[in-house]
Structures are given as structure tokens and as C-alpha cells.
Amino acid sequence: MGNIQLKKVNKSFGATQVIPGIDLMINEGEFVVFVGPSGCGKSTLLRLIAGLEDTSSGTIEIDGRDVTGTAPAKRGLAMVFQSYALYPHMSVRNNIAFPLKMAKLDPALIDKKVTEAARVLNLTNYLDRRPGQLSGGQRQRVAIGRAIVREPSAFLFDEPLSNLDAALRGTMRLEISELHHQLKTTMIYVTHDQVEAMTMADKIVVLNAGNIEQVGSPLDLYHRPDNIFVAGFIGSPRMNFATGEFSKPYNAHSIGVRPEHLQLSTQSGAWRGVVGVAEHLGSDTFLHIHVDGIGLVTARVGGDFAVTHGDQVFLTPEEGRVHKFDDKGLAIR
Amino acid sequence: MARAVSTRKTVVVTIFAWIVALIIFFPILYTIITSFKSETEAIQGFSLIPSGTVESYGAVQAQSNYFKFFLNSVVLSLGSTFLALLISVPAAWSMAFSPTAKTKDILMWMLSTKMMPAVAVLVPIYLIFRDFGLLDSRIGLTVMLTMINLPIVIWMLYTYFREIPGEILEAARMDGASLWGEIFYVLTPMAVPGIASTMLLNIILAWNEAFWTIRLTTTNAAPLTAFIASFSSPQGLFWAKLSAASTLAIAPILIMGWFSQKQLVRGLTFGAVK
């Protein structure tokens, strides 16, 4: 089991309304990512589901049971924190065993479960160490181990990878995705990193200022963003936006084109610009081009597109790849 | 890069540090020296070399029972420390981990009680003690010492607890620990260095507390502070006996302080550097 339903969930801290009222359905076995800029309320929303914060109004149901007033431990959820939040005075074994000890399980059973979790997470050789003696990645695995032994109905991850270096982050991303395929348990994952969101999620919830901007699969959000915010937030590098005379031919207040959907030419094209900084990644090159009337436009070209700083280039948005928005920032389809 | 320190500078600083340390320690040293003098020697004038007699110690012990006072000191300081921790751990916990808008004010208010001279409340406290039959009782004095040191204890623990990341306690909450489970299994073990140094400091403060212990006791509950006082008032001129009594009174806490100095320093600087 692992259905989580939020009904008109509202959270205020004093006079500040952080989450004005959210309705959301999370289905069993889904990998749901809450993504948004910092301060958008995504962590607060996760903590509301966990029970670490009380809702100001609205209800939270897990598997059809109203848990709005239920203590965190009684919700059947497990959480992995950004700082790992391991118990520094306990060995890895005792860290993983802690929730089972609190549940007063039989010691033999605890031992069996801990051994199994350690095997799955490659921690068998570290069971007698303290968290302080482990690397960042190992610590995160212990935190995950502590979560999986409880066999929760859902896992909650609060930016679990942001303390790791880039290489390790990539590896752990795969490990968590792999774990999801193995366990098939509902996972809710909070991140500000849209790459994590795109690569891991079955369903992405884009949040902005406490509101849900859009819910959908990664490719849904990429191809059919509901509004300017989602269009700008999902995708890397960011979508280019233009208004005025540039959007007039499309009958829209503003338009957006992704860097990968701009065709470049040194001869002719729709928009004329001057090449600024070129970022060569080997496989791709990102060109930052000054276009009069728009400003800086990012374009993705092949690794060996030869232009240098100051060159004049022409840009043409690909047919059918232009996103149109009205004056309220909503997509026109 | 490490800062270069010349040998000459090191020597000068070391000598200076020793001089300062000796000045601070000198009163205690001279008390100990005087305690090994005879009464005639003691009033003769300044001298660092005692004759080595222990007659003062004998006289002091004969005159009043040292061990009774010692035992009272132990009971009062340990008892009040235990009581103070029992109250202050939950108090500091709640203020550190679920602060409200008024938490800072409450902390300041607690500290403000320490700013008032004790003598200002002597009469009401004395009357309360008298009416409740607590005068010269260990229980009354233990409670009194607890109350006196409670603000400091709560403040110290509060600072230590603030160093403990709240996420760890939240993790414990998610893992199914009850409120007491959280305090017992997670918070307290993590705060052991802080709690230990708070405990030590409180024992020292309670051991040395002289204002209330002298005024609220006569014989039954009188600790070592009253023991010294009993030599100073009627027999103020008997320096050697007074010194012997003082030495006997401060020796236990001095020894304890010596052995726990690492813990004390660690506790007092805890959290200064992450």
C-alpha cells in the first residue's frame, strides 16, 4: 500500500501562508518528485506529509486513512533527511536497527532485517563503524537502510543528495532509482535540482510559492508546460523567452524556445544575433547569443560548430517547437 | 601557513602565564601553607615555609566533626545537581527544539533572577523555610541550591542542545521514538559532554555556595562552607585553624576539579568550533 492523498492542505507559519491549499493524489508505487526553487514550500509539504509539521487546515490521507492528526511514527512512513540525520553515537548496525527497536521487535528478527538491509546497500563491512567514520555516500546509504528496514508504505526523501559531490550524486541517483524498482514502494522525493526530478520521477510536481504549477510525467512537463514558470524551470539550459515583435507572428503575448530547438546559421535566419560566450562541453556547445530586443539567448549546437566571440549568427526556432503563452503566462495550445 | 613564533616570545609568554597563574593560585597556596603552621607562626607575619605541624588539623577535627559537614556537602551538591538536571533537561529541550516567540524572554527572565543580590530575598526565603520547617534540613537546602543554580544549568544545557541538529531528533520521531525515547536514546547520549560539564560546574557551584548554606543551617544540614564559617566568626584570629578548616573544605572539590578539568574545559568551550 502507499496511496497518499492531500485535500486542501494549507500551512501557515504565523501570518505567513506557506502553502495556500494543495490537492494532490499520489498513487501506490509511484516515484513522485516535488521540485521548485528554494522557498517554494516543497520541503514544508513533505514535512506535512511526514507529520513533522501540523497542517493549518485540510486533510492528509494515507491508504484511505485520515492521518492529519496522527504522530509521525504512526503514519507508516520513513524519511531520509538532507543531513542524513544519523545517530552519531550509535554504530551503523544500531542506526539501522533503531526504528525496529522502537517498535519493540524480536532481537533475532531485528538482526535478520538489519543484515538483509546491509546486504542490499553494500554496508555489510561497515556495520560496526560509527557514522563519523563513513563517507558521505555511505552515510546516505545508512540513512536509506534505516528507512527500508521499517518496510514503510512510502519513503520520503528531503533533498538527500545535495550534500554529495557531483559524481557521487549521479551514482546515488541511480541507486535510489534502482531501489525503487526493487521495492516498488511509493517514494516522494524533494529536490530543487530539475535534473534529479527529470531523471528519477514517474511524476513531477512543480511547486512555486506554495502552489502546484503543474503535475505530470517528466516528458509531459518538458513538451507541454502549462505556463511560463514550468517552461522556464524544467529543462537545462533554461528555455529562452521573447515578447513583443518576436511573439507577434505566433499570435501570443510571449513565446518560449528551448536552446535545443533553435537552428543556427551563419547565413540567414529569423533572428540576428552576436555570439557571446561559448561553452564547449565536447558533445555539445552552448552558445550565449546577444539578440537585440530579447537579450541573451542560449542555443545548443553540435560540438564542432565553429564560431567565436563576436561572430554574427542567425537563429531560427524549429517549426512546432515554439511554446506560446498569453498575457497571464498560461500556455496557448 | 602557521604563524612563526620565536623562541624568545614563547619564553616571555610562558613566564608571564606562570606569573598570572601563581597570582591566581596564591591565596589557596598560602591557605594550605598556613594550615601547616602553628598558631604563633601564623600570626608572626609572612612566611612561605611552615614548620609542618598538623596540630591545627587535629584541633579542627576535635572541635567539630569534619565528616559530618563533608557528608552534608556531598549530599547537598549531588542532590541539588541531580534535581537541577531532572528539571533542566526537559526545560532546555523544549526551549531549544520547539521554541516559541517568548522563549528568548523566558531565558532572559531566568537569567535576571541571578542578577538580583541574594540578600534581597533573604527575609522572605527565611520565613518560608521557617514556616515549612525546612530550616537546617538537607531537603530544604537541596531545593534551595537547585533553585539558585537552575538558571545557569538551563542556560548551559540550552546552548549545548542548540548544537544538536534538530533533524536527528526528527529522524528519531519518524523512527517511532516517543518523546521520552527521543530524550533518552538520542538527545541525552549526544549531549553527554555538555551534560557532564554542566553537572561538574553545578556540583562546584553548589559545593562552594556559602550565602544560603550558612544562613539556613545550624548543625544538622550544615555543609563545609558552614564548617569554615564556624571557625572564622568566633575565632577569627586563629589563622592556622581557619586555614586547616578551609583546606579540608576545598580539598575534595579541588581534587575533583583536577581530575575532571579536561571535561570541564571541553564542556565550557563546546560548540565554539564546529
Interface residues (C-beta under 8 A of the other chain):
Chain A: A50 L52 A71 P72 A73 L77 A78 M79 F81 Q82 S83 A85 L86 Y87 P88 H89 F98 P99 M102 A103 R146 R150
Chain B: P165 E167 I168 E170 A171 A172 R173 M174 D175 G176 A177 G181 Y185 V186 P189 M190 V192
